[in-house]
Amino acid sequence: MATANARPARAVVTSGAARLRLLEADGSTGSAPLALAAQQAMAGLGGLGGLVHLCGAVHGEMRLAAAGGLREGFTKAWPALKDDEDVPPARAARSGSAVWSPDSMGTGASGTASVPLPGPDGPIGALSVLTTGSGAPDPGEWSSLAAVAAWAAGRVPRPGHATDLCHRAAEGLGDGTEAELRMSELTVALSEAVTSLDVVRAVQERVLPPFGADGMLVEVIERNRVHILGSTGYSQDFLDEIEGVPLTTHTAATTVLRTRKPAFAESQAEFLRQFPPLKSLVAASGKRAWAVLPLIASGRAIGCCVVSFTRERSFSDEQRTLLTALSGLVAQALERARLYDAEHTRAQELQRGLLPRALPTLPSVAAGARYLPAGQSDEVGGDWYDVIRLSSDRVALVVGDVMGHGVTEAVTMARLRTAVRTLADLDMPPDELFAHLGDLVRGLGDDSYATCFYAEYDPVTLICTYASAGHPLPIVVHPDGTVVRPGPAVDPPLGAAEPPFTTHELHLPDDSLLVFCTDGLVESATRDIDEGLDQLERSVSRALARSAPPSAACRDGELGTTLDRLCDVVVSELLPDREHIDDDAVLLVVHTRGMPDGDVASFGLPDDPRAAGEARRHVREQLALWGLPDLGMTTELVVSELVGNVIRNASGPLRMRLLRGTSLICEVYDSSPTTPRIRRAAFTDEGGRGLQLVAAASRRWGTRFLPEGKCIWSEEPLPA
């Protein structure tokens, strides 16, 4: 133990006691000064929590009167202390001086700082803060803490201190010690409440039982209307009748919100004397007594809390004071929780806005996906996924994760996703695409990293070509149920890895499944990533064994429904408590379908001017075989120009391929790495318009490069 001036003095920007006096001056403290003192002391020292212990009516005993920022389990362990214990609160009250101890009391704090609450006949208790600094508070912090303690001590009723405080206020509520503990538990529950529903739950569990109440309404003001946030003990018809009433109407809630004064009615007759127009509502409510409490926070009315009873009952002055004080605590907790709710909602909307609104319907793949935001954080994450249509009915499959959480990481994710789509549209192979992405991530700073998996699936060859930059590899399920895990060789994350990146190939039979995820789905504090991937594999296998596996024979709608159902089953097994996960997670399940052999036609062409004529002949014959003669003229024009461009500007060997999918695809291959470009021909030019004709006659066209040369392709829509 030490009374420490161990750290150098720092200037105290705002006195905690001065802030409390300002709050008291404008009525913001309500009647809960000890709870506010605990909160202010904690904030002033940047601690993990604040405690107020008061010397009780029983000699030699100190009882916990208020707490802020602490877990319920911790406060339950500290409801009472012996004044001769060797702990900082008891020692400060016993010695009358400030005490700091490096003992963290099992909270993870660096120590405990306690100062006495001064009284006319000696200390009446102690104010304590669980500190986070490397040593004892500096002189300025000790001074601020002592000032808050003096402010709080002046507002402690006497005689009897803590026990009397709750005994008198809780008259008629049962045993005084039990009431004291309930009020202390409420203070803790409200300080720990994160969302608005947490606040409602705390009121329901901690306020109604000690008062014997059986009805509760918590209402908030939104856009000049009063909306129900939570309720207990009322019928749905009654709630529908009072939901969303304008502030200008004359109800009990709107009246106390205008006057900012609580209203108590001990019978229906008294209620109707105060609010005559509400006779029908009183009958519909089924209640006989009410406490209607305005919720005032930061000097403004934010809502109303109604505590009601099915029997008539009286309210003593002390009970009215206690309920009013509790409404102040509830208001402060609710204001903080609503700020969190708003930030959390905006964060999730931002995250969802950056992800695909819907997965595309493509001839070669069907996909289902789930994104789960972190339930314990109001910060957005950097997980993303995408399914991108490439040329020739090929598909790019992408899953990535920017390391960290926050708006910066979400923006980085959006930039990477946009870059991937742009580079994929240029038909870049996975290794080259990753080289460009790595440059982008390194340009964001030395502390920016991202993992990413990128794959290209070709439905003609049934080959999936992929690369991974630090990302978990997918689980592959073959049509017969065999599960394949690709080898573990992956490159380091983007931002850390240097080119070249390694590409791999995987043969996927028809009706194969690819299961992708981010680490948030399979890794946690109690499960490493390898265990999580094993569990993911078992979960997918069980789900497929229980129901018919996805099949290309299914209609598109049925196939999508099956994949969505599979996603739900897997997520529920791996993340059963999804509201309390601390990292966002992505699951992407992709079903692959190969192109039938009858829809693919390949032709070799001579490397001379005869090639264009032979290409037109092959087109006429193949389109007649496919029953597409109406496309003959346009397709002959397109292939004639593509082949002629190769003869004039490139070199052989030369070949042509036609694909019939959801569109007619024409491809011309050569061995030249040069890129064809559309020229802007002048009126007097005799040539240079070939690619303009191709662009005009096609829905889209482009070039992709291959190890042995390039492919120029075009797409035409099929007749309805």
N, C-alpha and C positions, 0 to 999 in steps of 0.2 A: 504494500500500500504506500502511496506517496501523495503529497499535495504538490503537484508538479508544475514547475514553470519550465518544463523540459524543452519545449520547442520555441523558436524565436517568435516574438510577438508579431501578430498580423493585425492590420486595421480592421475593426468590426464595422462593416458598411452600414448595417441597420441594426439598432438595438432591438432584441426580441421583445423586451418589455415595452419599448416605445411602440412597436407595431401592435402589440396587444392592447395598449391604451387607445390607439387609434381605432382599432376594431370595436373596442368597448364604447368609444364615443359615438360611433355611428350605429350602434346596436347590433353589430355583426357577431358578437360573442354569444348572444343568447344567454342561457343560464348554465353553460357548461364550461366554466373557466379552467378547470383542472385538465380536462381533455385537450383544450386549446393550448394550455401551457406545455403539456407533454409533446404535442405536435410541434409547437414553436421551438422548444428546446432541441428537439431532434433536428429540425430544419436548420437552426442556428449553428449547430456543430457538424452538420452533414452526416448525422449518425444513422444507424439502422433502426432505432426506435427510442421512444421516450417513455418514462415511467414516473408516476407520482404515488408515493407511499405516505400514508398518514398514520400518526400514532393513534391507536385505537382507545376506546373507552376501557378495555381490559388492559391492565398494567402489563408492560413488557411485550406488547404486541404491536406490530405495524401491518396495516392492510393496504392492498393495492386499490387505489381510488380511481386511477385513470391510466390509460396506456395509448400509445400511438405507434403505428407502423410495425407491430409485432405479430407473429403467428399466434394463433389461439392456443396451441399446445404450450408455448413458452409462458404466456400469461397465466395459464392454469397452474403452472408450477410455481408461480410467484404471488398467489393471492394473499398470503400472510407470511410475515417474517417475525422472528424473535429479535427484540431490539439489542440483544447481546451477540447476535450472529456476526461472523467475520466477513460480511459482505458490504459493498460500498454504501447502499442506502442506509442500512442500520448503523454503520460506522459514522456516516455523515451526520445523522440525527443524534447520535450519542456524543460525538465530539464537538458538534457545532461548527465544523470546518469542512472545506472542500476535500474530496477524496477521489483519487483515481487509482484503478487497479487494472493490471493487464489481463485479469480474468474475464473471458468473453461469455461466461455463463452458458456455453454450448450454443451460442447464436452465430458464431463466425465473425463477431466483432473483434476489433483489436483490443478493446478494454471497456471499462465502465467508469463514467465520470458522474459523481453525485455531489450535490450541494444541499445544505439543510434548508428547510422552510422555516423562516424565523417567526417566532411567536412572542407574545409579551412575557411569558414565563420560561422561555427557552424554545428550542426547535420543536415543531409540531409534526414534522415529517421530513421527507427528502424528495428532491427532484433528480432523476437520473437519466443519463443518455448513454446508449451503447455506441461507442465511438468507432470510427473507421480509420483514423489517422495513425501514423507510426509511433506516436507517443501521447503523453498527456496533453490536454488542451493548453493553449498559450494564455497569457494573462488576459488578453482581450476577450477570449472565449469564456474563461472563468467568470469574468465580470458580467458578460452578457447572460450567462447561465444563472448567476446569482440574482441578477435583476429580474429575470423571468420567475425565479423561485419566490422572490419577495412579492411580485405582483400576484402570483397564485396564492401565497399564504394569506394575503389580505382578503381573499374571497372564500376562505374556508370557514363554514359555519362552526360555531362552538357553543356549548361544550360537546365533547364526545367525538369530535373530528370525523373520521371516515365513517365509523359505524353510525353515528348520529346523523350524518349527512343523508345516508340512505334510509335509516330508520324513520326519520321524520318525513322525508319525501315519499316513502313507499308505505305510508300508513294505510292499512287495509289490504296490502298486497301479500301478507304472510310474513314469514320470518325475515327480520331485517338483514341478517347475513346473506340469506338467499337472494334477497332483492339487490343487495350491494353487488353480489357476484354477477347477477343477471345484467345489471347496468354496466358493469365493467366488461362483460362479454359482448354487450351491444357495442360499446365503444371500440373494442378490438375488431369486431366483425365489420363495423362500418369503415374503420381505417384500412382493413384488408380488402374491402369490396372493390372490384375492378370495373365491372359493368353495372349498368342501371338495374338489371335483373338481380345482381348480387345484393344491391342495396335493398330492393324490395324483399328479397329472401331474408335478409338480416332483420328487417322490421317485423316480418311475419313470424320469425322464429324467436326473436328476443324481446319484442314489445308486447305482442298479444297475450302470451301465457301469463306473465306476472300480473297483468291487469284483469285477467279473466275475460278478455275481449274475444269475440268470435267473428268479427268482420273487419275488413281493412280495404281501403282504397288508396293507392298512390297515383296522383294525377299530375301531369306536367303541362306547361303552357307551350304550345307550338303554333305559330302563325295566328295569334290572337284567339285560339281555341283551346279548350281544356280536354286533353286526351288521357285515357287511362293507360298507365304504365304497368300496373299490376293490381290484382284484387284477390280477396279471400272472403267467402261467406255470402256471395251475392249471386243471384240467378243471371243467366246470360241475357234474358229479356230486359232486366233492370239495367244491366251494363250497356246494352245497345241503346237504351233510352237516354242515358246521360253521356254517352261517348261523343266527343267532338263539339260540345256546346260552346257557343261564342262567349267571350269574356263579358259581353254586354248583357247577357241574360242574368236573371236574378235567381241564383241557386246558392246553396250554402258554400260551395267551393269558390264560386266567383266573388261572393261577398267577402269572405275572409281574405281573398287575394287582393281585393281593392282596399280593404281597411288595414290589412296586415296584422290583424289581431285574431287570436284563436276564439272559437265559439264552442261552448259546452252546453249540451242539452241533456237533462237527466230523465226526460220522458218525451213521449210524442207531443204532448200538449205544449211543453216548453219549446220544443223544436218548431212547432207551427206558429207559436207567438213570435219567434225570431224570424221565421221564413214562411209567411202565410201562403204564398202561391204554390207551395210544394206538397200539398196534401196528398195528391195522387202518388207522388214519388215516395212519400213516407210509407204509405200503405204497401206499395210494391216492394220496398226494401226489406220488410219484415223485421226491422230493427226498432229498439225501444229507447236507446240512449246513444249519444254521439259525442265525440271530441273531434272537432274540425280544426285542423292545425295548418296554418300557412307555412310554406317552406321558403324561407328567406335566406339567400346566399349572395354575398358580395353586394349587399345593399339593394337587391331586387328580388321580387317574388318570382320563383321559378316553378312553383307547383303547390300541391296541397296533399296532406295526409289525413285521412279520415279513419279513426278508430271507433268501432261501433259494437253494440251489445244487443242481444236479443231480449234482455230483461232491463227494466228500469234500474238505474243505479245513481248514486250521488258521487260527486267529485269533490274531495276536500281541497283546501287551498294548496296543500303540499303536493297532492296528486296533479293538480292543474299546473303547478310550477314545474314538476318533473316532466309532464308531457310536453310542455312548451320547450323545456330544455332539450328534450329528445328530438323535437322537431328541428331545432337548430343544428344538432349533429347530423340528422338525416339529410337536411338541406345541403350542408357542406359536402357530405359524401356523395349525394346525388349529383351535385354540380360537377364535381370531379369525375364521376363515372360517366356522365353524359358527354363530357369533353373526350374521354377515352373512347366512348361508343362512336362519336363522330369521326375521330381520327382513324379508328379501326375500320369503320365503314368506308371512308375515303381510300384508305390503303388497299382494302380488298377490291374496291371498284377499279382503282388504278391497275392493280395486278391483273384482274380479269380483262380489263381493256387492252392490255398488252399481249394477251394470249389469243389464240384463234377463237372466234365466236362460234364457229362450227367447223368440223372436219370435212374436207371436200369428199364428194362421191366420185370415185375413180374406178376405171374398169379393172385395174390390176391389184388394188388393195381396198380393204374396208378396215376402218379403225374405230376404236373406242378409247376414250381418255378420261382421266379424272385429275383435277388439280385441287389440292387441299392446302389452304393457307395455314400458317402457324397459328394455333388457337390461343397461345399465351402471349402473343406479341401484337402490337399495333403497327409494326413495321412491315413493309412489303418485302418479299423475298426475290431471289433472282432465278428461280426455276422456270423453265419454259420447254415447250415441245412444239413440233410443227410437222405437217405432212404437206409436201410441195410437189405439184405436178411438174414433171420434166418432159422433154421431147420424147416422141416415139412411145408414149404410154408408160415410160419409166417414172419412178416415184422416188423422191428423197424423203428420208425419215430422220428427224432431228430431235434430240433431247439434250438439254444443257442446264447448267447450274452455275450462276455467278456466285462466288464465295462472299458471304456476308449478308446482312439485311439492312434495308433502308432505301430511301428514295434514290440515292446514288447508284446502288446496286440494281434497282429496278430500271433506271435509265440505261445503265450499261447493258442489261439484259435486252432492252428494246433495241439498242444499237446493234448488238450482236445478231439478234433475230432478223433485223432488217438487212444486215450485211449478208447473212446466210442466204436469205431469199434472193438477194441481188446476185450473189456469186453463183448460186444454184441455177438461176435463170440463164446464166452464161454457160451452163453445162460444164463447170469446172469439176475435175475429179476430186475425191475427198482429200487427198494429201495436199494438193495445190490450194484448195479452199481453206484448209486449216492453216497453211502458211500465211495467207492474207488475214485470217481471223487473229492469229497470234500477233501479227504486227499491230492490228487495231487494239488488242488488249494491252500490249506493252506500251502503246502510246498513251494509255489512260493513267499510267503511273506504276511505280515499282511494286505497289501493294495491291495491284489489281490482278485477279486470277479468275479463271472460269474453266469448268470441265464441260466437255461436249462430245457427243456421239453423233456421227453423220454417216448415213448409209444410202446407197443408190440400189434400187431393186429393178432388174430388167425382166419383164414378164415373158420375153421371147427366149432368153437363155436360162431363165430361172436362177440367175446368179445375183447375189447381194454382195456388193463391194462396199467395204466400210473402213472407217478409221475412228479411233477413240483417243481423245486428249484427256486422260485422267478420269474418264467417266466409266461407271459400271457397264459391262457388256450385257447385251440382252440375253434372255432365256429363249431358246428355240424349241418349239414343240412340233414334231412331225405329225402327219395325218394319222399314223398308227399309235400315237400317244407317246412315242419316244421323246425324251427330253434331252436336248443337246446344249451344253454350256461351251461357247467358244473359248479358245485358249485365253489365258490371263494377260497376254502381252498387250499393254497399252502404253501410249506415250504420256509424258507428263502433262499437266494442265496447261491450257493456253495462258500465256504470260510468263511461263517458266520453261516451256519446251522450245527448242530451236529446230527449224526444218533440217532434214526432211522428215516428214511424218510417214509412218508405216501404214500401208493399206493391206487389207485382207479380203479374201473371197469366201463366200459361204453358199453352197448349193441348197436351194429351198424347194422341195417338191410342192406340187399343188396342195392347197389347203393347209399350209404351214402357218404357225402362229409365231410372232415375235413379241416378246414381252419386255418393254423398256421401263426404266424407273430412274428416279433421282435418289440420292442417299437419304433424304428425309423419310422415304417410305420404308427403308430396310435397316437404317442405322439409328440408334438411340443410346441413351446413357446406360441402358441395361442390355444392349444387343449390338455386337460389332457387325460390320457390313457383311462379312462372310456368312455369319449366322443368319443375318436378315435375308441374304440372297437364297440361302438354303430353304428358309421358311417360305419365301416367295415361290420357289420352285414347287415345294410341297403343296402350297395353297392352290396354285394353278392346276396341278395334277389332280387334286381332290375335286376341284370345281368342274373340271372337264369330265371326270369319272362319274359325277353325279348327274350330268345332263348331256344331251347330245352336243358334240363338239361343233364349232362353226364349220360350215361347208360351203363351197362355191355353189352347190345345188340350191342353197337357200336363196330366197329373193332378197334384194338389197335391204329392204326394211327389216326382214327377219334376221338377217346377218348382223345388222347394226344393233338390233335389240339384244341379240345373244352376246355380242361383245360388251355392250354396256352392262348387262347383267353380270358378266364375268368380272368386269372392273369393280362393280359394287361388292361382290363376294370377296375378292382379294383384298380390297381396301378395308373392309370390315374385319377381316381376320388379322391383317398386319397392324392396323391402327384402330383397335376397338374403342379407345378413348380419344377420338380425334379432336375433341375440344381442348385437350391439354397437351397437344404436341408442340414442341418448341422449334420446329423447322418445317418449312413448307415442303410439299411432296407432290411428285408427278408419277402417274401410272399411264402408260400408253401401250395398248394391245393392238397389234396389226395382223390382219389375215391376208395372206398373199394368194393371188390367182394368176396362173400362167396363161399366156395367149394360146389358143388352140392352133395346132399345126396348120389346119386348113385356112387360117386367117393370115398366114405369112407366106409370101411368095418372093423368092430371090432369083436374080438373073445376072449372069455375066455379060459384059458388053465389050465390044472391040475398042481398042485404044486408037480410034481414027474417026473421021467424019461420018462413017456409017452408023456410029453408035446411037445418034439421035433417032434415026429411022427405026432401028431395032427396038429402042426403048418405047417408041410410040406403039409398035406392033405388040410388044409384050403387055402394055397397058390395056390395049383394046381387048386382047384375048382374056386377060385376067379379070377385068371388070365385067366382061360378058359372063365369065364363069361364076363370079360373085353376084350376078344379077344387078349390076350397077352401071348399065350402059349410059344412063343420063349424065354420069360424071366423065364420060370418055373425052369429050372435046376439051374441057378445062384441064383435066389431068394430063392429056397429051401435050397441051401447051406448056404446062408446068415442067414436066420431065424433059421436054425438048429443050427448054431454056436452061435447066439445071445441067443436063448432059453437055449441051453446047458450051456452057461456061467452063466446064472441066476440060473439054477438048481444046479450047482456046487458051486457058490460063493455068492449067494444072497438068498432071501426068497420071498415067495408069499405074497398076491395073484398075479397071473401072468396073463397078457393079451397081445394080439397082435393087432395092427391096421395097415391096408394097406391104403395108399392114392394114388390116381391116379391124378396127375396134369401134369405139364410139365416134371415130372419124376415120377418114381415109388418109393414111400417112404415106408419103413418097420420100424415099431416101436414095441419095446418090453418093457413092463412096469413091474416093481417090486417094493417092498416096502423097499428095502435096499438103504441107502445113500452112499454106497461105490462107488468109481470111477473105472471102468474097465480100465486097462492099457495094452498096447501091450507088451508082453514079448519078449526078444531075446532068443529064445530056442536054446540050443546046439544041435549038430548033433545026440547025443545019447538020447536026451529027447524024451519021448513018447507023450508028450502033450505040451500045451503052444503056439500053432500056430493058434488057432481059430480066434482071432482078426486080425492076419495077413491076414488070408484068407478073412475076412470081408473087410478089407482095400483094398485088391487087387481086389475084385469083385465089389466094390462100387465106385461111383464117389466121394462121401465123406460120412463120418460117424462121430458120436459123441455122447455125453451124455448131457442131460439137467436134472436139478434137480427140483423136484416138492415138495409141502408140504407133500405129502404122500409117497414119494420115489424118483424114477428116471425113465427116459426113455432113452433107447439106440436106436439110429435110424441109418438108412443108406439110401442112395439115389442111384438109378440106372437110367441111361438114357433110355428113351422110344425109341423103334424102329422108324426110320424115317417115 
